[in-house]
Amino acid sequence: MTLLSVKNLRVTFETETGPVQAVRGVSFDLGRERLGIVGESGSGKTMTGRAVLRLIRAPGRIEADAMTFEGQDLMAASETDLRALRGRRIAMVMQDPKFSLNPVMKVGAQLMEGLRQRDHAPRAEARAKAIAALQAVQIRDPDRVMEAYPHELSGGMGQRVMIAMMLIPDPDLLIADEPTSALDVTVQAEVLNILDNLVTTRGMGLIFISHDLRLVARFCDRVLVMYKGKIVEELAAKDLLQAKHPYTQGLLNCLPRIGGSRGPLPALDRNADWAR
Amino acid sequence: MALIEIEDLSVTFPAAGRKVRAVQNVSFKVEAQQSFGLVGESGSGKSTILRAICGMAPITGGQIRIDGKPLPTPRGRAFAALVQMVFQDPYASLHPRHTVDRVLSEPLAIHGQGRGSDAKIEQALVDVGLPPAFRFRYPHQLSGGQRQRVAIARALMLQPQILLLDEPTSALDASVQAETLNLLSRLRAERGLTFVMVSHDLAVIDHMCDRVLVMQNGQAVEELSREALASAAMTTPYARALFAASADRMLEG
């Protein structure tokens, strides 16, 4: 079943030197699965994720032939309709807990804010739900974390708090923008397990945006490889290491490997032909 | 005699009501022109060791010797001319309101080497693969990889022998990481530099370092040669677990 359908999405920014297209004609369908979007910085992967929620401010412009979420036209939706969708049906986990959590508000208050304001939940109930959400992301002492400020948490804890926050309204689609790139390999594995559980147990759809190809190959079902705002290759995650496109191959080859040669790593050959 | 000798080093931070022992009795030696890696999770104390070498962490035990001599406290100018550090986050480690020119000329001015600094700065930019025209740019006009190149150029301005690299590529894309690692390898070969490099990525450490010390909770777990790492010849459970978590970084794809 298709949860989200995007046809020919374009994101354009007006600049002093003329319009810059950050996303140029991206199309994909998403079911209740794990879809990875990989690419370098500036490839348009984050903008694609944000465009789904129409979270791009003027002078940025979003255009698409069609963008629907469970039959609802996202392009025609009013700001009020979108507010009802954001968070509740489609949630987004941002990259960096340091910049995405409010630094002067306790974690508990931030977790409860949505429940109190949006769902008008009583304080005790909101608190119970917030604690349950922290436990769902395997935070061992949720009571302490509720009373902590973001700077008192490690990167891994902050990231888990953000995931917990996004999961409280039980969304159907989670857009995770580099949710693990600030984390160690061991913590990374834990966070991925949490996300994986949520996809399988809640039947949630997941868009997983990352620059780490090996991680995406291991974790996702399907992968879109983006370069300069376009999808250059789409393939099943298990086939990623046998990618055909020279750009995907280049991204894989420039990674150092344990036991590999110590000679210079192959630099990525950025052929302008791909981008046309 | 090893160039850097760390003996029984302990670092303890005073925290509210308790003491945080960030580094506990760690010892290792780095020979001149070698590249030594420190690997472990966040909070394992690997960055704290680099900061302790630079005098930026409260050392509560043990000794650090460079060239056989204990380091003075505070570290002083001679130390800065010998040892320099490159930080993890190129977005945070360059002053946002200083041009590249100012960033690179400051160490020269402080050390009284300001004469002919124009030529030195242009050469420093060329050495790290940046066009000389970048001299008058601000950090926000550079990409992450370009900023890290500026940070490396800054560290090399005083021609130090030792570079301390704190996760120099973990904020960068895979392709930019490859370019930055290649640059560091080339500079090390050309200038005979000694590296102490911190990373949580075993593949990066394996690519760059001759020996590696695995750390956990402020303690040294196991020291491995590059060969032992590649052939998975570690003996402690933690080093093995870390290796297993990096299984997707092995040679075969």
Interface residues (C-beta under 8 A of the other chain):
Chain A: E40 S41 S154 G155 G156 L183 D184 V185 T186 V187 A189 H211 D212 L213 R214 L215 A217 R218 L241 G250 L251 L252 C254 L255 P256 R257 I258 G259 G260 R262 P264 L265 P266 A267 L268
Chain B: E41 S42 G43 S143 G144 D173 A174 S175 V176 Q177 A178 E179 L181 N182 S185 R186 H200 D201 L202 A203 V204 D206 H207 M208 L229 A230 S231 A241 L242 A245 S246 D248 R249 M250 L251 G253
